Amino acid sequence: MYAQNGYSGPAAAGPIEAYEFGRITIARRIYTSDVLIFPDGTVKGDWWRSEGHRLVTEDITELLKHAPEHIVVGTGAYGAMHIDPRLKRHLSEKGVHLIAAPTARAVLIFNSKFGKGKVAGAFHLTC
């Protein structure tokens, strides 16, 4: 179950245990800033984007080095982060499937895909 401003309740098996506005729990560690999750489950906290609420290729260069098949993007509790069309084209050309949704929904999607191929995540925790 998830709410517009956050997620509560059991998630599909995966590393993300809980999400609520401004807070995500991954493998029993709480993060209060945006995060990247690599295909091996490694987490990078304190992730910042070069253009605030706009996701561009340079923001996920680290993820792309790991050759993910899927990248799940949490666009914020209210979907305020937008994905640059050039990034969408770039990922499509590389054969990377992009899935973007408000963060509560993206958490569920990420957990359902984790461990079934190379999936990476980029999660905006607020707005």
Secondary structure, DSSP 8 states (H G I E B T S, - for coil): -EETTEE-S--SSSSEEEEETTEEEETTEEE-S-EEE-TTS-EE-S---TTSSEE-GGGGHHHHTT--SEEEEEE-TT---EE-HHHHHHHHHTT-EEEEE-HHHHHHHHHHHTTSS-EEEEEE---
